[in-house]
Amino acid sequence: MKKEKSGLSAGRWTGSAGFVMASAGAAVGMGNLWRFPTMVGQNGGGAFVAVYLICVCAIGIPMLIAEIAVGRHGKKNAFQSYRSVNKKWGGVGILAIFTSLVGLSYYTVLGGWILRYILQSFQGLGGDSAEFFGTFTASAPQQILFYIVYMAITLLIVMKGVARGIEKACKVMMPLLFVFLVFLAIRSCTLPGASAGIEFFLKPDFSKLTPQAWIMALGQVFFSLSIGAGAGTTYGSYLSKKENIAKDAVIIAGFDTLAALLAGLAILPAVFSVGQNPEMGPSLIFVVLPQVFGSLPGGQIFAILFFLLVLFASVTTTIAFLEVVVAFAQQSLKMSRKKASLVCAGLATLLGIPSALSFGVWEHVKVFGKTFFELADYCVSNLFLPVSAILTCIFIGWVWKSKNAVHEITNEGSIKMRLAKPWAYWVQFALPILILLILLTSIGLF
């Protein structure tokens, strides 16, 4: 394995397991824990789960394969990997890098909240959780403090490098994440009245399965796997030629989907068991669930485990965001990893402070009718990610050419890919249209 001494040496995964754990960690995030379960309940339960699985296979896995292939071919950061094929297309990588920088800046706000709730869980989450949430988010000193602490955790992991930092951290956090999820799902499903939550989550209701539900499922796959943020390309650049890209992409998407399903079984039965509303969005985690924990036997342990679980899910995502930017600074700007990590984390922190204050002292400051946090989230989720993915499809199909991408994926034919031709045509012709549909829908034009 190459040592990470300079910007010219990016480091490598020690093997397929490290790559898969890190990439799955980049995919599994807080969206799996609140967004997916709520969408399932609103759109036909088990029927939506079936639609989601189809969308994972139709858009998630093909796009993961595409991004990883670009990265492994270029062996550099997102900018240089695209530019290695055609110098005019480095801008696609820049868009992905900028998307990760903005994503890191506001996602870390939620990470700071998680740290605060872990601390409070050890002290007990009694009382009015809505009042606690409002008081905490309105406190600028607390928001900034926990924001910076969380960013420092992300920074320290990335600063240690690919194998010694990111891979080692994900190999610990991802297995623990799934252990906690399984434990919480079993505990949740055995609570009195939990059957209503299980039915809400899994019982098929095809009357709710509208065309809009299909679009929402596509959007959730896109949102969950962070397609277009450069993580697949950056992490793929650290992958050896002998690794099977297609198989790894299937495993990564499988882990992400399993996490979403387990999250639904861990959260919704518990919410129903105490008669709470499961369709609360992000506040489900920070307002409703603390009330649920407070009413359960052994609720404090339940709360500590849950927020540790959310911490693992969020950290594995933010280190991916930061690594995308650090790889660019390290390789293209010729910085050392330590300097690149400090500079990029510092830049993201400055960029994210307005988002951190959007729930308190700056909550009335609006840009285009949105707070700084809402604006950052909207731009990343509704604009940057889909545009980046569309450009990636065009790049592979019409610039790099699909046959060259297939050669990379199969390592010049030494690795079998049975659906190589269908994948090539799908990425070149169908995926840009599907993703454009998501884009137009997300911005309200369709």
N, C-alpha and C positions, 0 to 999 in steps of 0.2 A: 504493500500500500504506500502510496506517495505521501510524503510528509507535507504538512500545510505550513510552509515557511513564508510563502510570498503570495502575491496576487496571481502569479502564473501557475501556482499549484493549488487546484481547487479541492483536492482530497477525493477519496473514494469510499463507497460503502464497503464494509467488510464482506458483504454477501447479499443475496436476495432478501433474506429475512430483515436485515436492517433497512433496506430500501422500502420494502412493503410496509413495515411498521411505521416508518417516518411518513410515507405517502398516505397511508391510512389515517395517521394522526393529523395530517394536513387537511384531510377531508372531513373527519369526524370532529364536529364542533358543536357550539350551542344551538345551531339550527336543528341538529338532530334531536335535541332534548326538548324543544318547545314547538318549533315550527312544524315538523313532520307529524307528531301525534295530533296536533290541532287540525291540520289539513286533512288527515285521514278521517277524523270524526265529522268534519264539515262536508266531505265529498264522497260519502258512500261507504265508509268503513273499509271492510275487506275488499270491496270492489275497487276502491282507490289504491289499496296496497297492490292489487294485481296490475293496475295501470302503471303504478310507480315502477314496479319491477320490469315491466315492458320498456318503460322510458330509460331505466338504467342501462338495459341491454342495447337500446336503440341509439341513445345519445351519449350516455355517461362513459361507457367502456370504449366506444370508438374514439371519442375525444381524448380520453386518457392515453390511449395508444398513440394517437397523433402527437400529443404534446411531449410525451416521453421520447418518442422517436426523434423529434426535432432536437431535443436536448442531448440525447446520446450521440447523435450524428455530429453536432457542433462541438460537444465536449466543453462548452463554456457557458457563461450566463445567458439569460434569455436574449439579450441584445446581440451578442456575438454569435449565438447559435443560429439565429435567423439570418444574420448578416453573412455567415460563412457560406450560405447557399447563394444569396443575392444581396449585394451591398445596399440596394435600395429598400430592402425589407427589414432592416434593423429596427425601424420604427415600431413594428409589431411587438418586438421584445421590450422596447421602451415603454409602450402602453401597458404591458403586463407588469413591468417593474413598478411603474407609477401606481398601478392598481393595487399592488401589494403594499406599497408605502402608505397609501391612503387607508387601505383596509386595516393595516396594523395600527394606524393612528387612532381610529375610533373603536376598533375591536378591543383594544387594550382598556378602554373605559369600562367595558363590561367585565374584563378580567379583574380590574380593581374592585369592582362591586363584589365579585366572587371572594376575593381575599377578605373583604370586610365581613361578608356573611360567614365565612369559615371561622373567623375570630369570634363573631357573635354566637355562632353555633356552640362553641365550647363554653360560652357564658350562659347559654340558654336563649332560645328564640321566643320567649314568652311575650305577651303583650300584643299591641296592635301592630301587625307587620306592615300595614299600609302607612301608618304614622312613622314607623322606624325608617322605612324606605324613603319617604318624603323628606324626613329630617336629614338623613345621610346624604341624599343626592343634592340637597339644597346647601350643604356645607362645602364651600369651596376648598378650605384647607384639607378636609378629609378626602374629597374627590381627588385633589392633586396628589396627596400623600400616597394613597393606595394605587393611583394610576402609575406613579413613578416606581413604586415597589414592584408592581407587576411587570412593568417594562424592564426593570433591572433583572428580574428572574429570566425573562426571555433573552435579554442581552447576554447574561452569563452562560447560558446554554449554547447559544450560537457562537460566542467568542471562542469556545473550546474546539470548534471545528466540526467537520462532518461526522467522522467516526467516534471521536471522543466526547463530542457534545450532543449533536442532534440525534445520532443513531442510538447512543447509549441511553439518553433520556427517553426516547420513544420506546425502546425495548423494555423499559421499566414501566412507563406510564400507560402504554396501550394495553398490555395484559391486565394491569390493575384496573384500568377503566372497565374492561369487560367483566372482570370478577365482581366489581362493585355493581355493575349493571345487572348481572344475573342475580346477585344477592337481593338487590332492591326490587327487582321484578318479582321474585318469589315471595318476598315479604309483602309487597303491594297486592299481589293477586290472592293472597290468603287473608286479607282484611275483610271484616264484615261489610257486605254491600259492594264488594269489589267486582262482582259479576257484571254489574251495570257498566262499569268502566271498560271491562274486557269486551263486552258486547258493542259498546260505542266505538271501540277501536277496530274490532275485527269482523263484526257481522256485516256481510255484504248488503248494500242497499243500492240496487242498480238504478232506482228512480233519481238518485242524486248524481249519477254519472253522466254529466253533461259535457259538451265539447270544451267548456271552460275548465272542467276538472282535468282534462288531458293537458291543457296548456299549463295549468298549475302544477301538475306532476312533472312536466318537462322543466318548468322553472325551478322546482324544488331540487331536482337532480342537478341542475346547473349550479344552483346556489350552494348545495351541500358539498359537491365535489370541487368547488372553487375553480371551475374550468375557465381559463382565460387570465388567471392571476400569475402565471409563470412558475408555479410550484412544480407542476409536472415536468416542465422543460428544465428547470434548474436541478431538481432532484434526479432527473433522467441523465443529466450531464455527468453525474457521478457514478453512473452504472456501467459495468463492464459489458463487453460485446457478447459474452457467453450467456448473459441472462435473457430469459424469455419475456419480452416486453408484453406480449398479448396475455400470457398467463398471469403475469404480475398485475396487469390492469384489471383483470377479472377478480383477482383476490382482493385488491384494494377496494374496488366497488362493492364487493361482497361484504367486507368488513364494515364499510360505511353504511350499507343497507341493514346489516344485522344490528349495528348500534342504534339505528333509527327505530327498528322494530322493538328492540329490548327497552329503549327509552319510553316508547308508548306503553309497554306493559309495566314499566317501573313507575310511571307518573299517573296515568289516567285512572287505573283502579283505585289508587290512594286518594285522588281528587274526588272521585265519585263516592268513595266510602264515607266522606265527611260532608257530602252535599255541596261541594264547591263547583263553580263554573269552569269547565276545562278549556273554554275558548277565549283565553285571556292574552295570548301572545307572549311577549317577553316577560310581562308581569306575572305570568304563571310561575316562573322560577323564583322571583324575588318578593312577591306579595302573597300569592295563593299558597304555594308549597310550604312556606314557613308556618302558615296557619294550620295546614294539614299536619305537619310534623308536631306542632304544639298540642294537637288533639290525639295523637297516637301514643300507645304504650311504647316506651323506649324511643320516643320521637327525637330526643337529642342525638342519640347515636345515628338514627336514620338521617338526620339533618347533616351531621358531620360527614358521613359517608357520601351523601348526595353531593354536597358542595365540593368535596375533594374530587369526586367524579367529574363535575363540571369544570373544575380547575384543570384536571388532566386533559380534558377535551379541548379546552380553550388554549392552553399553553402549547400543545402540539400543533395547533393552527397558527398561533402567532410566531412561533419559531420558523415556520415555513414562510410566512410573510416576510419576516426579517431576513431570512437567508436569501430570498430572491433578490433583495436590494443589496445585501452585503456582497453576494457573489459578483454583482455588477461593479460595485465600488472596488472590490479586491482585484478583479481581473482586468476591467476596462480602465480604471483610474489608477491602477498599480499601487493600491494601498495594502498594508499588511492586514491580516484578518482582524487583529485587535483594533487597529485604528478604524478600519472599515465598519466594524461592529459598533464602536463607540459613536462614530459620526452618523451612521444611519439610524441608530436607536435614538440619538439626540435629535436628529431632524424629525423623526416620526413623533417624538414627544412634543416638540414645539408645535408641530402641525396638529396634534391631537388635543392640546390643552383647550381650545375653544369647544371641542366636542365634550370634553370632560365637564365643562362649565355650563353645558346646554340644558342641564336639568336643574340648575339653581340660579346663580346670579345672572346668567346670560340666557335664561329660558325664553325671554321675550325678544331676544335679538334674532331676527329672521332674515334669511337670504332666499329670494324666490319663494317666500311663504314657508320656509323650513328652518328649523334650528340648525346649527353647525353639524350636530350629530346626525340629524335626519338627512341633511344634504349630502354628507359624506357617504352614508349608507345607501341613499338613493343612487348616487353617481356610480358607486362600485357595483351594486347589485343589478341595477336597471340599465346602465349604459356601458361602463367599462368592460365588465365581464363578457356580455354577449358580443359586443363589437370586436373585442380581442379574439374571441372564439371564431367568429365569422371570418376574420382576416386570416386566422390560422388555417381554416379549411381551404380558403382560396390559395393560400401560400402552398399548401401541400398538393392540392389538386392541379394547380395551373402554373406555379412557379418552380417548385422543387420537382414536381411531377409524381404522381401516385406510385409509379413503378419504382422510383428511387426510394420512396418512403418504405415500400414493401421490402426492398433489398436491405434497408437498415433494420427493419423489424425482424426479419428472418436471418440477419447476419449473412447475407449473400446466399441464402438458401440452406444454410446449415441448421436452422431451426424451423420446424414445420409451423405453418399458419394456414389452416385448412380454408379459412374464409378470407384469404388475402384479397382476391379480386372483388368479392362483394364489399369488403371493407373499403377498398380504394374507390369504387364507384359511389358508395354511400357517403364518404367524406367529401368527395369532389362535387357531387350534385345535390344530394338530399339534405345533408346536415346544414349547409348554409341557409337553406330555405326554412328548415325547422327552427333554427336559432334566430333567424330574422323574425319569424312569427312570434317567438318568445319576446324579442326586443320590442316589437311594435305593440304587443299586448301589455308589457310591463310599463310602457310609457303612455298607455292609454290611447294609442292611435288605431288599435284594432279591437 
